[in-house]
Amino acid sequence: MGKGFYISKNQAIVAALLAAVAVVTIIALSIVYSKEKAKRALPLNDEKTSPVTPTSPPSNEPWDKYRLPDTLKPQSYNITLWPRLTEDAQGMYIFTGSSEVVFMCEKETDLIIIHCNKLNLTFFDGHHAKLIGMHRTAAPAIKKTWFQVETQYLVVQLKGTLKPGKAYSLSTEFKGELADDLEGFYRSEYKEDAKVKVQRTTYARKAFPCFDEPAMKAIFHITLIHEPGTIALSNSREIESLQIDRINVIRTRFEPTKKMSTYLVAFIVSDFTYITKQEDNKDLMVRIWARQKAIKGGQGDYALSITQPIMEFFEKYYNTDYPLSKSDQIALPDFSAGAMENWGLVTYRETALLYDPKTSANGNKQRIATVVSHELAHMWFGNLVTLKWWNDLWLNEGFASYVEYLGADYAEPTWNIKDQIILYDMYRAFAVDSLVSSHPLSCKEEEVNKPAEISQMFNTISYSKGAAVLRMLSEFLTEPVFAKGLTTYLNQFAFGNSVYSDLWDHLQKVNRTPQLKLPHRVHDIMNRWILQMGFPVVTIDTGTGNVSQKHFLLEPNSVVEKPSEFNYEWYIPINWMKKSGEQDQLWLLQKSGTSDSVHKPMKVSRGQWVLANVNVSGYYRVNYDLENWERLLSQLNSNHQIIPVINRAQILDDAFNLARASIINITLALRTTKYLSLEKEYIPWEAALRSLNSLFLVFDRSDVYGAMQAYLRNQVKPLFDHFTSITGNWTTVPLGHNDQFTQIIALSLACKTGLPGCRDIIKAWFRQWMQDPDNNKIHPNLRSTVYCYAIAAGGVEEWDFGWRMFKKATVAAEAVKLRSALACTREPWLLNRYLEYTLDPEKIRKQDATSTIGSISSNIVGQPLAWNFVRARWEYLFKVYGTGSFSFSRLINDITARFCTSFELSELKQFQKDNADVGFGSGTQALQQAIEKTTAKIKWLEDNKQQVLQWFISQSA
């Protein structure tokens, strides 16, 4: 870009110093994560700054609309920010800065509307901004400026008009607060060596005025001013870092970024350090940043070791080079999300990036691999090519949630991690998508406008259903065709924006494989999966060969009020097998039929079992005629290994959910668990536990619980004995990655069901640690289970010890295990005290407050305490966490998970009514889903409780 897009070194310093005190206002809102919560305003102590004026009622004026007008398009930003490490005279942490945005006029207009919230802007000649024309273009004078608080705009009204095809520059100077609210340019405090250190980061949301929509891409020139002894990071490489002696600061300038969206901008000032690795034969700098102790302790080594192979995989997969010259990844002590794909400076919670072999479990290692893979996948799909608007968020997040397994599998090929997508994404999506309160993956742009509406798009449907549907697409297209389509798509839209149909276009163009004859165009097949909510249950009658589909609903009598242009019918690829092996793929193109226009009809020999949805590649559930169910159960009990591992999990999960929907009898679903005494594989056991947990939640306060415990105690005993044998009486862990997960299940379920010896082992391990706190011999894989059951079996002594170890922990993964385990105590007064701790950031970090309340609610003793706590403090919790926090919808799910009585349903509805004025923000959908799920459970229990009780009793007879 030309010199006119820069400011001089002296100007940069002066601009930062001039940003004097002012009042309310800016949020460079990457609207995605914005919150509308109450906050103290900066003090008014400068007559040159602007007071907040009341906002008039909404109108049809452009500044009252949540979408930017299409009259202006940014080209570049020149930003200088100066965060202060110490409190000012008012006891506040602040930052000052200046910003110049160069934009092109697309349509004649007398308005400049730019996102701006919670920054105090300095006046230029009586206005909040200064406008000049570029390249000798005359700029009209400013008539007036004001803030539109509701829509979060700075509005600049002009005396004349801007001319199409001409470039202009808008400059602002500002001051903002570095709050500890985990959004915008915020501060994070942590203790190391008894010393409080302060660190800042941002997503460019409350940091500078900007055209903050994903399609408004621009180039960013960033300068950070910071104290000696700190480092500054941003999206691109550092150009220079100069000491300014007269004011004792360092000024760090960065290379211009690539053309990108505002939500990807990041700045960090900290005292962190890093480890690095130069890519072979490339000028690519790869670094892992974290607290100095964490890096010196080797906690960043694992993330560094997998970054290069994962990036290598995606470069091959996309057939496109990594677009930037550096890849920084940084672990933050305070971070509201799990991670964020800021381009070139990816930000993580410490638990998602740091791994300590001495204290981190196998599951922590897997999480790091998948999260790093997810974020690096975004460097191409999401950052290089970005969604046009948030209604297509699923394309960004669903895609990354799918290919994260591919990248992690490349980095860790012995883990066989790809199949775990059914546990962590497909089945999670099914649970939500089987409700009438679900929603389609994609919707019209005009349906997603307000910040709260955008926040709600960051949900299980967008991430997990998106992943499952794209995986299905790649399976029936084949992976090579799918990857080739991605390459042409990325090439066409590089540094630009797209909509989902653009991807369909490219996949259709590359689908020229003769043997891959699809029954319809990619658009026609896939639109049925993304433009209508829900999914089908496919029913196969092996007696007649008839195959049919129906919209699967957890509550079969619920009324679907959302119309669908496809009448809730899908084009369904059916991979199926018999005992003799896999068969040709079928397509179900209508509600019911014995064949289709592409393949042969399904032919089954009498007495032979059929298994559909092989490898669970399709996003649907499967039901069979009763005779085929019996044949599958017989096969599981005689030689379960004939059926693929992933499909053994499918049989369990499908059966229990078909029973919950009253499609099959619950006793049939329970019978699928009888073979588990023979099972040693992780995925089927995990699927079984999730299904059984839904029974635990509704029966652990009833007379069913004892008989259920007794049955499961017998089923898990062979698995527990197996691991007792191969681990030298629990002194080691197995070598296999998934075997280590199965070992945890064996220990946890054995203790949960009261298997003799299990709890004694756990109490002994924990007591040994209490006696020698500096020498924890409990294996990291088993610590979550051991900590929880030991604290549950103990009293205040065990709890207080756990609390001391939690506060002392220097590895985030260990702290998470302890924080969760403290919620396991059966002492109500300890649980109530712990709930109060969540309101004190000195005790529980803000990022962990809602998950801690959720952990307490998962405890049968803690659930009513947590429910009462949340109801009593809803307004406070909502203001602090509710509107934009991703974790808030999960909190509502957690505290209502056990609800299954009419009384609890009435309380839930009253809670919704009582807080209608306060609102529910990002938890709105979760609350509606909780009401729907509770209603369904009440009806199901009325019909099934006695059957379940009698079946469990019969198994112990």
C-alpha positions, -999 to +999 in steps of 0.1 A: +000+000+000+011+036-005+028+058+020-005+077+027-017+046+046+010+051+073+017+075+100+052+086+110+071+072+141+067+105+159+030+107+150+025+072+164+039+082+198+021+115+199-012+099+189-010+074+217-002+101+242-029+124+230-057+099+234-069+117+265-096+107+289-132+104+276-164+085+282-181+055+270-181+038+238-164+015+214-165-020+207-146-030+177-170-057+179-161-088+161-197-092+166-192-129+172-180-128+207-195-094+217-214-090+250-238-063+260-231-064+297-231-037+323-198-020+329-186+010+347-179+039+324-146+057+323-148+090+343-156+122+326-128+146+333-119+163+300-141+189+284-129+178+250-144+143+252-178+132+244-206+123+268-230+095+260-263+108+246-296+089+250-304+066+221-336+073+203-361+045+196-352+021+167-361+034+133-355+025+097-324+047+096-292+029+086-276+035+120-305+016+137-298-015+116-274-041+128-259-047+094-235-022+079-247-004+047-231-015+014-218+020+006-182+018+020-155-009+019-123-008+040-090-012+024-065-008+052-062+001+089-032+018+106-035+012+143-014+022+173-022+010+208-006+016+241-018-006+270-007+005+305+006-021+330-003-001+361-034+015+374-042+051+367-053+078+392-088+064+392-076+029+399-083+016+364-062-001+338-065+017+305-051+018+270-048+046+245-045+046+208-052+059+174-066+044+142-068+054+106-090+034+083-087+039+045-119+029+027-133+030-008-168+045-015-189+020-033-221+040-035-227+077-030-235+085+006-234+113+032-229+088+061-199+069+075-212+042+099-185+022+117-186-002+146-176+015+178-183+006+214-168+012+249-140+035+237-138+072+246-130+092+214-111+125+214-126+154+196-112+168+163-126+203+158-157+194+177-162+159+162-152+124+171-132+117+140-113+134+112-119+127+075-096+134+045-097+124+009-069+102-006-050+108-038-061+145-040-097+136-035-116+164-017-135+151+014-168+167+025-168+184+059-183+166+089-217+179+099-220+159+132-210+127+149-227+106+175-227+071+190-256+047+184-253+026+215-278-001+207-263-010+173-227-002+185-219+024+159-200+056+156-220+077+131-204+104+110-228+126+091-213+147+063-223+181+048-216+166+013-214+132-002-186+106-007-181+097-043-181+062-057-147+049-067-129+074-044-108+066-014-110+084+020-093+081+054-111+083+087-089+089+118-098+086+155-079+088+188-093+070+218-090+057+253-104+024+266-105+003+297-084-029+300-111-047+320-108-083+332-140-094+314-123-117+289-134-098+258-119-071+236-085-057+247-086-071+282-062-078+310-053-111+326-035-115+359-017-145+370+007-154+398+042-168+393+068-168+420+043-149+443+044-120+418+013-107+400+019-102+363-005-086+339-010-096+303-033-082+276-049-098+245-076-089+221-097-101+192-099-064+180-135-062+193-132-034+218-099-021+206-105+003+177-133+016+154-137-008+125-161-021+098-166-052+118-183-077+095-165-108+081-169-096+045-152-063+053-117-076+048-087-052+049-050-050+055-038-041+090-007-020+099-003-025+136+020-007+161+021-015+198+037+006+225+046-013+257+068-012+288+104-024+288+106-061+300+075-070+280+071-084+245+044-074+219+028-098+194+003-095+166-008-113+135+023-107+114+060-106+120+077-078+139+095-052+117+112-033+144+112-028+181+127+005+193+133+018+228+118+053+233+140+066+262+122+099+268+090+081+278+106+048+287+086+026+264+092+003+235+075+008+202+070-024+181+058-023+145+046-053+126+045-062+089+013-054+071-011-083+075-027-102+046-062-091+037-084-104+065-115-100+086-115-079+118-125-108+140-091-124+133-070-094+145-050-100+177-026-080+199-008-093+230+015-076+254+031-098+281+062-111+297+058-145+281+086-165+264+086-190+236+102-221+220+106-222+182+112-243+152+121-232+117+102-252+090+126-271+068+133-254+034+108-227+043+110-192+057+082-200+081+087-192+118+067-215+142+066-205+179+048-216+210+043-189+236+033-192+273+043-182+308+080-184+314+078-212+339+055-233+316+079-230+287+110-237+308+092-267+322+087-281+287+050-277+286+050-262+251+072-290+236+043-313+226+024-286+208+055-276+189+062-312+179+028-316+163+024-282+147+048-289+118+032-323+108-003-309+111+005-279+089+023-302+065-009-323+063-032-294+056-008-280+030-011-313+012-048-317+019-057-283+006-029-284-020-023-248-009+008-234+009+003-219+043-005-182+035+016-165+062+053-161+071+049-171+108+027-192+130+025-181+167+004-201+191+000-187+227-014-202+259-034-177+280-042-180+317-076-163+311-095-170+279-132-173+274-132-198+245-111-229+242-091-214+214-094-188+187-080-189+152-065-154+150-045-155+118-008-160+126-014-156+163-036-184+175-048-180+211-056-209+234-066-217+270-036-232+287-053-266+288-056-266+251-019-260+243+003-269+273+012-305+281+033-318+310+040-355+308+044-357+346+009-343+354-011-343+321-033-372+312-036-390+279-069-372+273-051-338+278-027-348+251-054-358+227-073-326+233-042-305+225-037-325+192-074-320+181-076-283+192-043-274+175-055-292+144-088-275+145-073-240+148-046-247+121-073-260+097-089-225+100-057-208+087-070-219+052-107-226+057-121-197+076-092-172+074-079-174+038-115-179+027-141-166+051-178-168+054-197-139+040-220-136+071-226-155+104-256-174+091-230-197+074-209-201+106-213-238+103-192-239+072-162-225+091-166-244+124-182-276+111-154-280+085-126-274+111-144-297+136-143-325+109-108-321+096-093-317+131-095-355+133-077-358+100-049-335+110-045-351+145-045-386+129-016-375+106+004-362+136-005-393+158-012-422+134-012-449+161-042-433+179-069-443+154-086-410+164-108-405+133-135-428+146-139-408+177-158-382+157-190-402+164-186-398+201-175-362+203-195-347+174-221-369+158-238-381+190-236-347+205-253-333+175-280-360+175-289-351+211-298-315+201-310-321+166-336-346+177-356-317+194-381-295+177-362-265+191-333-274+169-325-253+138-310-258+104-272-255+098-277-225+076-304-199+075-311-166+057-288-137+064-316-115+078-324-141+105-290-135+122-283-098+130-280-089+167-249-099+187-270-123+209-283-140+177-248-143+164-235-157+197-262-184+196-249-196+162-218-209+181-234-241+192-235-278+188-254-277+156-228-254+138-198-273+151-208-309+156-236-314+131-216-294+106-187-318+111-209-349+108-226-337+076-193-327+059-178-360+069-208-378+052-203-357+021-166-365+019-174-402+023-199-405-006-179-382-028-147-400-017-119-381+001-098-374-031-127-358-049-137-338-018-101-325-013-098-316-049-130-295-047-117-278-016-085-268-035-103-251-064-127-235-039-098-220-018-080-209-050-110-190-063-120-173-030-085-167-015-085-135+007-122-132+000-156-144+012-180-171+002-213-187+009-220-225+013-233-229-022-199-218-036-184-250-021-212-271-036-203-256-070-167-266-068-175-301-055-199-306-083-174-294-109-146-318-098-170-348-094-162-365-127-153-399-115-173-424-137-179-450-110-191-423-086-226-417-100-246-396-076-284-397-078-286-359-078-264-328-079-243-321-048-265-290-042-298-310-043-284-337-019-267-314+006-293-287+008-317-312+024-291-317+051-283-280+058-315-261+051-338-282+073-333-291+109-331-326+122-321-359+107-339-391+097-342-425+112-339-451+085-359-483+091-350-515+073-374-544+071-352-574+062-382-595+056-395-574+027-364-554+017-383-523+023-363-492+034-380-461+047-371-428+064-388-406+090-378-374+108-364-386+141-378-368+172-369-376+208-405-368+217-426-385+189-457-365+198-441-331+196-453-307+170-428-294+144-438-258+138-409-249+115-418-256+079-394-272+055-394-269+017-382-305+017-409-318+040-383-333+063-372-358+037-335-365+029-315-380+001-297-407+022-265-427+013-267-461+028-236-481+033-245-516+045-231-550+052-241-586+059-221-612+078-203-620+045-191-584+041-199-549+028-224-545+000-229-519-027-240-485-015-277-476-018-295-443-019-328-437-003-344-409-023-380-410-009-399-418+022-401-455+015-391-480-012-375-513-021-350-498-046-339-466-061-329-452-095-291-458-090-284-492-074-299-526-070-325-532-043-314-545-009-314-583-010-311-603+022-309-641+026-334-655+051-319-656+086-289-634+078-283-601+097-281-568+081-261-538+094-267-503+079-246-471+081-213-490+081-186-470+098-214-446+108-205-424+078-241-411+074-258-386+097-289-407+106-300-434+130-310-470+119-339-492+130-347-527+119-375-552+121-374-571+154-360-603+138-329-584+125-324-568+159-324-603+175-299-615+149-276-586+157-279-592+194-271-629+189-240-619+169-228-595+196-231-622+223-215-649+202-187-631+184-190-593+187-157-587+168-174-597+135-192-563+137-168-533+132-159-515+165-175-482+155-208-500+146-209-518+179-211-483+194-237-474+169-259-503+178-258-493+215-264-456+208-291-461+182-310-486+203-311-464+235-322-434+215-348-453+196-361-465+229-361-429+243-382-419+213-406-449+219-398-465+186-385-497+201-390-512+235-365-501+262-358-537+272-344-543+236-320-513+242-310-527+276-302-561+260-276-545+237-255-539+269-253-576+278-224-583+255-203-556+272-189-581+296-169-593+266-160-559+252-125-543+256-127-515+231-130-479+241-156-465+216-184-490+223-178-487+261-179-449+259-211-450+238-227-473+263-217-452+292-232-421+276-265-439+270-265-454+305-257-420+320-291-407+307-306-435+327-285-427+358-297-391+356-334-400+357-331-430+381-304-421+406-331-407+429-355-436+425-358-473+434-345-483+400-310-472+410-300-501+432-310-528+406-293-508+379-261-505+399-260-542+406-264-551+369-237-527+357-214-539+385-215-574+370-210-560+335-179-540+343-162-566+365-145-585+337-132-552+323-119-542+357-103-576+363-087-574+328-070-541+336-061-553+371-043-582+354-025-564+326-014-533+347+001-552+376-028-544+399-031-509+387+005-500+391+009-491+353-012-481+324-016-500+291+005-489+261-024-485+236-038-449+234-075-460+234-068-488+259-058-461+283-092-445+279-109-479+285-089-483+317-103-451+330-138-463+322-132-496+341-120-478+372-147-451+371-176-474+365-163-500+390-162-473+417-195-458+406-213-491+410-195-502+442-174-530+428-155-544+459-119-532+461-122-502+438-129-475+463-104-489+487-077-486+460-087-450+453-088-439+490-054-455+496-038-436+467-053-403+478-043-408+514-008-416+504-007-383+484-021-364+514+007-377+535+034-367+510+019-337+490+051-331+470+051-367+457+019-375+438+022-411+426-013-413+411-010-417+373-022-386+355-047-407+334-064-418+366-063-386+386-097-372+376-114-404+387-093-409+419-096-373+430-134-373+425-142-405+443-117-399+471-132-364+478-167-379+476-158-406+501-140-381+524-149-350+543-136-316+550-100-328+554-099-343+519-117-313+504-094-287+520-064-307+508-077-308+473-083-270+474-047-264+486-034-285+458-057-267+433-044-233+443-008-246+443-011-262+408+012-248+381+000-270+353-035-260+340-046-295+332-039-306+368-058-276+381-088-285+360-088-321+374-088-308+410-113-280+404-137-306+389-131-331+417-138-306+444-174-306+431-177-343+440-180-339+478-213-351+493-212-324+520-238-298+512-221-270+532-188-276+513-207-275+480-225-242+490-191-227+500-177-238+466-206-222+448-198-189+466-162-192+455-173-190+419-182-154+424-147-145+436-121-143+408-094-145+434-106-181+441-120-192+407-109-175+375-138-159+356-132-182+326-139-212+349-168-200+369-197-214+349-180-248+343-174-251+381-211-245+388-218-271+361-196-296+378-213-290+411-247-296+394-236-329+381-233-341+417-266-355+429-262-336+462-250-305+444-277-303+417-304-287+437-279-264+454-265-252+421-301-247+407-310-226+436-277-207+434-282-199+397-318-188+401-310-165+430-281-149+412-293-150+376-292-113+369-256-110+381-245-142+363-262-131+331-245-097+332-211-111+338-212-143+316-245-146+297-247-127+265-217-138+246-201-166+267-199-199+249-200-217+282-233-202+293-255-225+273-236-254+287-243-242+322-281-243+316-277-278+302-257-289+332-280-275+359-312-290+342-297-324+332-315-343+360-349-326+356-375-352+349-405-344+371-435-322+366-424-300+396-390-295+381-406-286+347-429-260+364-398-245+382-380-243+349-409-225+332-412-202+361-375-194+359-379-186+322-409-163+330-393-146+360-362-136+340-378-126+307-368-090+313-332-098+322-329-122+293-309-154+286-285-143+259-264-171+245-284-195+268-318-188+252-318-218+230-304-240+257-332-230+280-359-239+255-342-272+248-341-279+285-379-274+287-384-297+258-361-324+271-377-323+306-411-326+290-400-356+270-384-373+300-416-370+321-436-387+295-410-414+289-407-422+326-444-426+329-443-453+301-410-470+309-400-468+345-415-501+356-402-520+326-367-508+333-369-517+370-382-552+363-356-558+336-327-549+359-342-570+387-345-600+363-308-598+354-297-602+390-321-631+398 
